[in-house]
Amino acid sequence: MTTAASPGRASRALLLACAGTFLSFLDATVTNLAVPPIAADFDVSLTTVSWVATAYVIPFAALLAPAGPLADAVGRARLFLVGVALFTASSLLIAVAPALPVLLGARALQGLAAALLVPASLGLVLAEVPAERRRAAIGVWSAAGALAAAAGPALGGLMVEVLDWRALFCLNLPVGAWVLIAGRKLPAGESRTGRGPDLAGGLLLALGVGSAVYGLTQGPDRGWSSAHVLTAAAVTVLAGAATVLRALRHPRPALRLDLFRSRPFAVASGVSLAYGAALFTTMLLGVLFMTGAWHYSALQAGLAMSPAALVTAVVGIGVGRLPFALSPRTMVTAGSLLVAAATGTLALLIDTEPRFWTLWLPTGTVIGAGVGLATVGISSAAALSAAPRHFAAATGMVMAARQVGGGLGIAATTVIIAETPGAGAAPYAAVYGFATAVSLAAALGGLALRLAPQAPPSPEPPAGRTPAAAAPTPGGDRR
């Protein structure tokens, strides 16, 4: 394990890792605003254009898990910079894409790049930051994504209104270029195992998730008993089974099933799945609802989404600076309940009459606070439930669960809107009801989350101990 760095080196690693995370989350928020104009530009349906989001989410979800061990194998700093470079290049390709298939292919490359840089960035931070500062560092790292979410809607709405949807993806270019230039000072001598993970297992996972999303999105148009949907279901089951079998037999599997011997890690992964479904659903639905039912412009929709994202950033930063430590259990449970309360309110009260000040702003503020708490809580649970040498692997696995949930949530959004009878706000209200249900599931999972007290500053296990033996045991932190 790399020993804790000097304060200056640790701060530099944290800054660059936050910039990389900002890059990936900025893209996620502005892409939602691009969905309506992309559909109009290429003359495609909502079901088709939803793949602009899912083409990114699927490789991101599938490769997050092997990207964590890959970061441990080749070096966190090296993989982080490769991911940033690929992300920046694919953003440029999206901006100039002449046809929808090219755009979707570039989005898939972008998802792959995000899978490389995100777990490597947090693994880099946790390796460089002293143990007593890790909770605060996790809060700052999580808040970087929240800051991107805060800036993204307003910036995205402005650029769509004044320029074009293609300009949205140019926002990534200067950030990526700066990270690549400044990243030359990242530590190059970190320890590396030199043994790569099972990338074929990651591809099987991508196939399984992609087939599940495809089957869900094709159901309303082709029929749930059609050959397309049944074939997709069969491929999902077979690919999932093959992924698990490879994980059991491969010496360096894409899915680290041994990490699930830690009950806190297993619970955190399940919570992350449900939380991801709620998060991605509400992010996409907000734009679709305001532009489709309230007839807001892209700029108005972006500005309306900004307060919630700003609250998320403030809460994410503030949690790490509290004079007392909130446990991951407290943050996940409270955050998920706040999201459930707000989305449940929207499910009951929204209609086609715009009510920004009396309905949207208050519920958006509550959602923002809930997302901020839950994001930090889940990230903390992932990192603190694994041995330090497996920080990147554990983070990648839990974030992969969130992305899988997000992909399924996006698919569920298009299905519910297509299948819900009635016009006006009824389909959107039904989707908010779905978001409420999965948020309550995340809250129940949060109640089951227990972490052992954080280890003192030299937490690396002695040589010869297995990852399972090094993992925290349940029953520690019960706040």
C-alpha positions as CSV (number, residue, x, y, z in Angstrom):
1,M,0.0,0.0,0.0
2,T,1.1,3.5,-0.7
3,T,1.7,5.4,2.5
4,A,-0.1,8.6,3.2
5,A,1.4,11.5,1.2
6,S,2.5,14.9,2.4
7,P,-0.3,17.5,2.8
8,G,0.6,19.2,-0.4
9,R,0.7,16.0,-2.5
10,A,-2.5,14.8,-0.9
11,S,-4.3,18.1,-1.7
12,R,-3.1,18.0,-5.3
13,A,-4.3,14.4,-5.7
14,L,-7.7,15.4,-4.2
15,L,-8.0,18.4,-6.5
16,L,-7.3,16.5,-9.7
17,A,-9.5,13.6,-8.6
18,C,-12.4,16.0,-7.9
19,A,-11.8,17.6,-11.4
20,G,-12.1,14.2,-13.1
21,T,-15.3,13.4,-11.2
22,F,-16.6,16.9,-12.0
23,L,-16.0,16.1,-15.7
24,S,-18.0,12.9,-15.7
25,F,-20.9,14.3,-13.7
26,L,-21.1,17.5,-15.7
27,D,-21.6,15.4,-18.8
28,A,-24.4,13.4,-17.0
29,T,-26.4,16.5,-16.1
30,V,-26.1,18.4,-19.4
31,T,-26.9,15.2,-21.4
32,N,-30.5,15.2,-19.9
33,L,-31.0,18.7,-21.4
34,A,-29.8,17.5,-24.8
35,V,-32.3,14.6,-25.0
36,P,-35.3,16.7,-26.4
37,P,-33.2,18.6,-29.0
38,I,-31.4,15.4,-30.1
39,A,-34.7,13.7,-30.6
40,A,-35.9,16.6,-32.7
41,D,-32.6,16.9,-34.7
42,F,-32.5,13.2,-35.6
43,D,-36.3,12.8,-35.7
44,V,-36.5,9.8,-33.3
45,S,-38.8,8.8,-30.5
46,L,-38.3,9.1,-26.7
47,T,-37.6,5.4,-26.5
48,T,-34.9,5.6,-29.2
49,V,-33.3,8.8,-27.9
50,S,-33.2,7.4,-24.3
51,W,-30.2,5.4,-25.6
52,V,-28.2,8.6,-25.6
53,A,-28.3,8.1,-21.8
54,T,-28.2,4.3,-21.6
55,A,-25.3,4.0,-24.2
56,Y,-23.2,5.8,-21.6
57,V,-24.6,4.1,-18.5
58,I,-24.2,0.5,-19.7
59,P,-20.4,0.4,-20.4
60,F,-19.9,2.7,-17.3
61,A,-21.8,0.2,-15.1
62,A,-20.2,-2.9,-16.6
63,L,-16.6,-1.7,-16.6
64,L,-16.6,0.1,-13.3
65,A,-16.2,-3.2,-11.5
66,P,-13.1,-4.4,-13.3
67,A,-11.7,-0.8,-13.6
68,G,-11.2,-0.8,-9.8
69,P,-8.9,-3.8,-9.8
70,L,-7.3,-2.6,-13.0
71,A,-6.4,0.7,-11.2
72,D,-4.8,-1.4,-8.5
73,A,-2.9,-3.4,-11.1
74,V,-1.5,-0.7,-13.5
75,G,-1.5,2.3,-11.1
76,R,-4.3,4.6,-10.1
77,A,-2.7,7.8,-11.5
78,R,-1.9,6.2,-14.8
79,L,-5.4,4.8,-15.3
80,F,-7.0,8.0,-14.1
81,L,-5.2,10.0,-16.8
82,V,-6.0,7.5,-19.5
83,G,-9.6,7.7,-18.6
84,V,-9.6,11.5,-18.7
85,A,-7.9,11.6,-22.1
86,L,-10.4,9.1,-23.6
87,F,-13.3,11.0,-22.0
88,T,-12.2,14.3,-23.5
89,A,-11.6,12.8,-27.0
90,S,-15.0,11.1,-27.0
91,S,-16.7,14.3,-25.9
92,L,-15.3,16.0,-29.0
93,L,-16.5,13.1,-31.2
94,I,-20.1,13.5,-29.8
95,A,-20.0,17.2,-30.5
96,V,-19.3,16.6,-34.2
97,A,-21.3,13.4,-34.7
98,P,-23.0,13.4,-38.1
99,A,-25.6,10.7,-37.3
100,L,-27.2,9.1,-34.3
101,P,-25.2,5.8,-34.5
102,V,-22.0,7.7,-34.4
103,L,-23.3,9.7,-31.4
104,L,-24.3,6.5,-29.6
105,G,-20.9,4.9,-30.3
106,A,-19.1,7.9,-28.9
107,R,-21.4,7.9,-25.8
108,A,-20.4,4.3,-25.2
109,L,-16.7,5.3,-25.4
110,Q,-17.4,8.1,-23.0
111,G,-19.0,5.6,-20.6
112,L,-16.0,3.4,-20.8
113,A,-13.7,6.3,-20.1
114,A,-15.8,7.4,-17.1
115,A,-15.5,3.8,-15.8
116,L,-11.8,4.1,-15.9
117,L,-11.3,7.5,-14.3
118,V,-14.0,7.5,-11.5
119,P,-12.9,4.6,-9.3
120,A,-9.2,5.3,-10.0
121,S,-9.8,8.9,-8.8
122,L,-11.2,7.9,-5.5
123,G,-8.7,5.1,-5.1
124,L,-6.0,7.7,-5.7
125,V,-7.4,10.0,-3.1
126,L,-7.8,7.4,-0.4
127,A,-4.2,6.2,-1.0
128,E,-2.8,9.7,-0.6
129,V,-5.0,11.0,2.2
130,P,-4.2,10.1,5.8
131,A,-6.8,7.8,7.5
132,E,-8.1,10.4,9.9
133,R,-9.0,12.7,6.9
134,R,-10.6,10.1,4.7
135,R,-14.2,10.8,5.7
136,A,-13.7,14.5,4.8
137,A,-11.9,13.6,1.6
138,I,-14.8,11.3,0.5
139,G,-17.2,14.2,1.2
140,V,-15.2,16.6,-0.9
141,W,-14.8,14.1,-3.7
142,S,-18.6,13.4,-3.7
143,A,-19.3,17.1,-3.6
144,A,-17.3,17.6,-6.8
145,G,-19.9,15.6,-8.7
146,A,-22.6,17.5,-6.9
147,L,-21.0,20.8,-8.0
148,A,-21.1,19.6,-11.6
149,A,-24.7,18.7,-11.2
150,A,-25.3,22.3,-9.8
151,A,-23.5,24.0,-12.7
152,G,-24.7,21.5,-15.4
153,P,-28.4,22.4,-15.7
154,A,-27.9,26.1,-16.0
155,L,-24.9,25.9,-18.3
156,G,-26.6,23.3,-20.4
157,G,-29.9,25.1,-20.7
158,L,-28.1,28.3,-21.7
159,M,-26.0,26.6,-24.3
160,V,-28.9,24.8,-25.9
161,E,-30.9,28.0,-25.9
162,V,-28.1,30.2,-27.3
163,L,-26.1,27.8,-29.4
164,D,-26.9,24.1,-30.0
165,W,-27.0,20.8,-28.1
166,R,-23.6,19.9,-29.6
167,A,-22.1,22.8,-27.7
168,L,-23.0,21.0,-24.4
169,F,-20.3,18.4,-24.9
170,C,-17.7,21.0,-25.6
171,L,-18.0,22.0,-21.9
172,N,-15.9,18.9,-21.1
173,L,-13.0,19.9,-23.3
174,P,-11.2,22.6,-21.3
175,V,-11.7,20.7,-18.0
176,G,-10.2,17.6,-19.5
177,A,-7.3,19.4,-21.0
178,W,-6.4,21.1,-17.7
179,V,-6.6,17.8,-15.8
180,L,-4.2,16.1,-18.4
181,I,-1.7,19.0,-18.1
182,A,-1.8,19.2,-14.3
183,G,-1.9,15.4,-13.9
184,R,1.7,15.1,-14.9
185,K,2.5,15.9,-11.3
186,L,0.6,13.0,-9.9
187,P,2.7,10.3,-8.1
188,A,4.2,7.9,-10.6
189,G,5.9,5.6,-8.2
190,E,2.8,4.0,-6.5
191,S,2.8,0.3,-6.0
192,R,1.1,-1.8,-8.7
193,T,0.2,-5.5,-8.7
194,G,0.8,-5.8,-12.4
195,R,-2.1,-8.3,-12.7
196,G,-5.1,-7.2,-14.8
197,P,-8.7,-8.2,-14.1
198,D,-11.0,-10.3,-16.2
199,L,-12.2,-7.8,-18.9
200,A,-14.2,-10.5,-20.7
201,G,-16.3,-10.8,-17.5
202,G,-16.9,-7.0,-17.8
203,L,-18.1,-7.4,-21.4
204,L,-20.5,-10.2,-20.3
205,L,-21.8,-7.9,-17.6
206,A,-22.3,-5.2,-20.2
207,L,-24.2,-7.6,-22.5
208,G,-26.5,-8.6,-19.6
209,V,-27.3,-5.1,-18.6
210,G,-27.7,-3.9,-22.2
211,S,-30.0,-6.8,-23.0
212,A,-32.2,-6.0,-19.9
213,V,-32.5,-2.4,-20.9
214,Y,-33.2,-3.3,-24.5
215,G,-35.9,-5.7,-23.5
216,L,-37.6,-3.1,-21.2
217,T,-37.5,-0.3,-23.8
218,Q,-38.8,-2.6,-26.6
219,G,-41.7,-4.0,-24.6
220,P,-44.2,-1.1,-25.1
221,D,-43.7,-1.0,-28.9
222,R,-43.2,-4.7,-29.8
223,G,-45.2,-6.3,-27.1
224,W,-43.9,-8.0,-23.9
225,S,-44.3,-11.5,-25.4
226,S,-42.5,-10.6,-28.7
227,A,-39.4,-12.4,-29.9
228,H,-37.3,-9.3,-29.3
229,V,-38.3,-9.0,-25.7
230,L,-38.1,-12.8,-24.9
231,T,-34.7,-13.0,-26.6
232,A,-33.4,-10.1,-24.6
233,A,-34.6,-11.7,-21.4
234,A,-32.8,-14.9,-22.3
235,V,-29.6,-13.1,-23.1
236,T,-29.8,-11.2,-19.8
237,V,-30.1,-14.4,-17.8
238,L,-27.4,-16.3,-19.7
239,A,-24.9,-13.4,-19.7
240,G,-25.6,-12.8,-16.0
241,A,-24.9,-16.5,-15.2
242,A,-21.8,-16.5,-17.3
243,T,-20.5,-13.4,-15.5
244,V,-21.0,-15.1,-12.1
245,L,-19.3,-18.3,-13.3
246,R,-16.3,-16.4,-14.6
247,A,-16.1,-14.5,-11.3
248,L,-16.0,-17.7,-9.4
249,R,-13.3,-19.3,-11.5
250,H,-11.1,-16.5,-12.7
251,P,-8.1,-15.5,-10.5
252,R,-8.8,-11.8,-11.1
253,P,-12.5,-11.6,-11.8
254,A,-14.3,-8.5,-13.1
255,L,-16.8,-8.9,-10.3
256,R,-15.1,-9.3,-6.9
257,L,-17.6,-11.6,-5.3
258,D,-15.3,-12.1,-2.4
259,L,-16.0,-8.5,-1.3
260,F,-19.6,-9.6,-0.7
261,R,-18.5,-11.7,2.3
262,S,-18.5,-8.4,4.0
263,R,-22.1,-7.8,5.0
264,P,-21.7,-4.0,5.0
265,F,-20.3,-4.1,1.5
266,A,-23.2,-6.3,0.2
267,V,-25.8,-4.0,1.8
268,A,-24.1,-0.9,0.4
269,S,-24.2,-2.5,-3.1
270,G,-27.9,-3.2,-2.9
271,V,-28.6,0.2,-1.6
272,S,-26.6,1.8,-4.4
273,L,-28.6,-0.2,-7.0
274,A,-31.9,1.2,-5.7
275,Y,-30.5,4.7,-5.1
276,G,-29.2,4.8,-8.7
277,A,-32.6,3.9,-10.1
278,A,-34.2,6.8,-8.2
279,L,-31.4,9.3,-9.0
280,F,-31.3,8.7,-12.7
281,T,-35.1,8.6,-13.0
282,T,-35.6,12.0,-11.3
283,M,-32.7,13.6,-13.2
284,L,-34.1,12.7,-16.6
285,L,-37.8,13.0,-15.7
286,G,-37.4,16.6,-14.4
287,V,-36.2,17.8,-17.8
288,L,-38.9,15.7,-19.7
289,F,-41.7,16.9,-17.4
290,M,-40.8,20.6,-17.5
291,T,-40.3,20.8,-21.3
292,G,-43.1,18.4,-22.1
293,A,-45.9,19.2,-19.6
294,W,-45.0,22.7,-18.4
295,H,-43.6,23.7,-21.8
296,Y,-40.5,25.3,-20.3
297,S,-37.6,26.2,-22.6
298,A,-34.3,24.4,-22.3
299,L,-32.9,27.4,-20.4
300,Q,-35.9,27.6,-18.0
301,A,-35.7,23.8,-17.4
302,G,-32.0,24.1,-16.7
303,L,-32.4,26.9,-14.3
304,A,-35.3,25.1,-12.5
305,M,-33.1,22.0,-12.0
306,S,-30.2,24.0,-10.6
307,P,-31.4,24.8,-7.0
308,A,-31.8,21.1,-6.2
309,A,-28.3,20.3,-7.6
310,L,-26.8,23.2,-5.7
311,V,-28.3,22.0,-2.4
312,T,-26.8,18.6,-3.2
313,A,-23.4,20.2,-3.5
314,V,-23.8,22.2,-0.3
315,V,-24.9,19.2,1.7
316,G,-22.2,17.0,0.3
317,I,-19.5,19.4,1.3
318,G,-21.1,20.3,4.6
319,V,-21.3,16.7,5.8
320,G,-17.5,16.3,5.6
321,R,-17.0,19.4,7.7
322,L,-19.4,18.7,10.6
323,P,-17.8,18.7,14.0
324,F,-19.2,15.2,14.5
325,A,-19.2,12.2,12.1
326,L,-22.5,11.0,10.7
327,S,-22.4,7.3,10.1
328,P,-23.1,6.0,6.5
329,R,-26.2,4.3,7.9
330,T,-27.6,7.6,9.1
331,M,-26.8,9.4,5.9
332,V,-28.1,6.7,3.5
333,T,-31.4,6.2,5.5
334,A,-32.1,9.9,6.0
335,G,-31.2,10.9,2.5
336,S,-33.3,8.2,0.9
337,L,-36.3,9.0,3.0
338,L,-36.0,12.7,2.0
339,V,-36.0,11.7,-1.6
340,A,-38.9,9.4,-1.1
341,A,-40.9,12.1,0.6
342,A,-40.3,14.7,-2.1
343,T,-40.9,12.4,-5.1
344,G,-44.0,11.0,-3.4
345,T,-45.3,14.6,-3.0
346,L,-44.7,15.2,-6.7
347,A,-46.4,12.0,-7.7
348,L,-49.5,13.2,-5.8
349,L,-49.6,16.9,-6.7
350,I,-48.0,17.6,-10.1
351,D,-50.3,18.7,-13.0
352,T,-49.9,20.6,-16.2
353,E,-50.2,24.0,-14.4
354,P,-46.7,25.2,-13.6
355,R,-46.0,25.7,-9.9
356,F,-42.4,26.4,-9.6
357,W,-42.3,28.4,-6.3
358,T,-45.0,26.4,-4.4
359,L,-44.2,22.9,-5.5
360,W,-41.1,22.4,-7.6
361,L,-38.6,24.5,-5.6
362,P,-39.6,23.1,-2.2
363,T,-39.6,19.5,-3.3
364,G,-36.4,20.0,-5.4
365,T,-34.6,21.4,-2.3
366,V,-35.6,18.3,-0.3
367,I,-34.5,16.0,-3.1
368,G,-31.1,17.9,-3.3
369,A,-30.5,17.4,0.4
370,G,-31.4,13.8,0.3
371,V,-29.2,13.1,-2.7
372,G,-26.3,14.9,-1.0
373,L,-26.6,12.8,2.1
374,A,-27.1,9.5,0.3
375,T,-24.3,10.0,-2.1
376,V,-21.7,10.7,0.6
377,G,-23.2,7.8,2.8
378,I,-22.9,5.2,0.0
379,S,-19.4,6.3,-1.1
380,S,-18.3,6.2,2.6
381,A,-19.9,2.8,3.1
382,A,-18.1,1.4,0.0
383,A,-14.7,2.6,0.9
384,L,-14.9,1.9,4.7
385,S,-16.1,-1.7,4.2
386,A,-13.0,-2.8,2.3
387,A,-9.3,-3.1,3.1
388,P,-7.2,-0.1,1.9
389,R,-5.6,-2.0,-0.9
390,H,-9.1,-2.8,-2.3
391,F,-10.4,0.8,-2.1
392,A,-10.6,1.1,-5.9
393,A,-12.2,-2.3,-6.4
394,A,-14.8,-1.7,-3.7
395,T,-15.7,1.8,-5.0
396,G,-15.9,0.5,-8.5
397,M,-18.3,-2.3,-7.5
398,V,-20.7,-0.1,-5.5
399,M,-20.7,2.6,-8.2
400,A,-21.3,-0.1,-10.8
401,A,-24.4,-1.1,-8.9
402,R,-25.6,2.5,-8.9
403,Q,-25.1,2.7,-12.7
404,V,-26.9,-0.6,-13.3
405,G,-29.8,0.8,-11.2
406,G,-29.6,4.0,-13.2
407,G,-29.8,2.2,-16.6
408,L,-32.8,0.2,-15.4
409,G,-34.3,3.4,-14.0
410,I,-34.0,5.2,-17.3
411,A,-35.5,2.2,-19.1
412,A,-38.4,2.1,-16.6
413,T,-39.0,5.8,-17.1
414,T,-39.6,5.3,-20.8
415,V,-41.7,2.2,-20.3
416,I,-43.9,3.9,-17.6
417,I,-44.5,7.0,-19.7
418,A,-45.4,4.8,-22.7
419,E,-47.7,2.4,-20.8
420,T,-49.5,4.8,-18.4
421,P,-52.9,5.7,-19.8
422,G,-54.1,9.3,-19.9
423,A,-52.5,12.6,-21.0
424,G,-51.1,15.6,-19.2
425,A,-49.1,14.9,-16.0
426,A,-50.4,11.4,-15.4
427,P,-47.5,9.5,-17.0
428,Y,-44.9,11.7,-15.2
429,A,-46.7,11.2,-11.8
430,A,-46.5,7.5,-12.3
431,V,-42.8,7.7,-12.8
432,Y,-42.4,9.8,-9.6
433,G,-44.3,7.0,-7.9
434,F,-41.7,4.5,-9.1
435,A,-38.9,6.8,-7.8
436,T,-40.6,6.9,-4.5
437,A,-40.8,3.1,-4.2
438,V,-37.2,2.5,-5.0
439,S,-36.1,5.3,-2.7
440,L,-38.0,3.6,0.1
441,A,-36.2,0.4,-0.7
442,A,-32.9,2.2,-0.5
443,A,-33.9,3.6,2.9
444,L,-34.8,0.1,4.2
445,G,-31.4,-1.1,3.0
446,G,-29.8,1.8,4.8
447,L,-31.3,0.7,8.1
448,A,-29.5,-2.6,7.7
449,L,-26.1,-1.0,7.0
450,R,-23.6,-1.5,9.8
451,L,-19.9,-0.7,9.6
452,A,-17.1,-1.6,12.0
453,P,-15.3,1.4,13.6
454,Q,-12.7,2.8,11.2
455,A,-9.3,1.3,11.6
456,P,-6.3,3.3,13.0
457,P,-3.9,4.8,10.6
458,S,-2.1,1.7,9.2
459,P,-5.1,-0.4,8.2
460,E,-3.4,-2.6,5.6
461,P,-3.6,-6.2,6.7
462,P,-0.5,-8.3,7.3
463,A,0.8,-10.3,4.3
464,G,-1.0,-13.5,3.6
465,R,-4.4,-12.4,4.9
466,T,-7.2,-12.7,2.4
467,P,-9.5,-9.8,1.4
468,A,-12.4,-11.4,3.2
469,A,-10.4,-11.6,6.4
470,A,-9.4,-8.0,6.1
471,A,-12.9,-6.8,5.5
472,P,-14.8,-5.2,8.4
473,T,-17.2,-7.3,10.3
474,P,-20.8,-6.3,10.9
475,G,-22.0,-4.9,14.1
476,G,-19.7,-2.0,14.7
477,D,-21.0,1.5,13.9
478,R,-24.7,1.4,14.9
479,R,-25.6,5.1,14.8
